[in-house]
Amino acid sequence: MVLIGHSMGGAIATKTVAHLESNMADSELKKAILGCVIIDVVEGTAMEALPFMEQIVKNRPVHFPDLASVVKYGVIGGQVKNKKSARISMPAQVKSVKDNATGLDKYVWRTDLLATKEYWTQWFNGLTTSFLGLQTKKMLFLAGAERMDTELTVAHMQGKYEMHVIADCGHVIQED
């Protein structure tokens, strides 16, 4: 298995592998892990963004009149630059509900991100140390080199993990 996670999922994948390596060293599950890949997440950048994250989430539209509006928001908002990809991924992030006032369908976010706010800090805190401490093979994909922090830069120069910086893409690298 290779655990792969994007953004917050990258933090969760890293900490899952770290937990398996330290607490289940002789387990078949731990032995099955061949690597950990994290996509566009760096502890320093994430921790700096956390004070603004609640407002960013609150600034998103609460609902959309149609799926075309959802796709447009994803591209204009910079989540995804590839329009073809946005047409596939953005609709999966919303669900259709009946608007009681109008009787028409509208689209709302499938996941209530604010409901997870109490966990944000613990997901990202210690991520760099956890990632660099993994015994398995490690790979980091970033949307821009400016997201790197000093500890990750030094570790990369020492060959402790493989890194790829992908140009001209949004936060959702795997789609662009």
Secondary structure by P-SEA (a helix, b strand, c coil): cbbbbcaaaaaaaaaaaaaaacccccccccccccbbbbccccaaaaaaaccaaaaaaaacccccccaaaaaaaaaaacccccaaaaaccccccbbbbbcccccbbbbccccccccccccccccccaaaaaaaacccbbbbbbcccccccaaaaaaaaaccbbbbbbcccccccccc
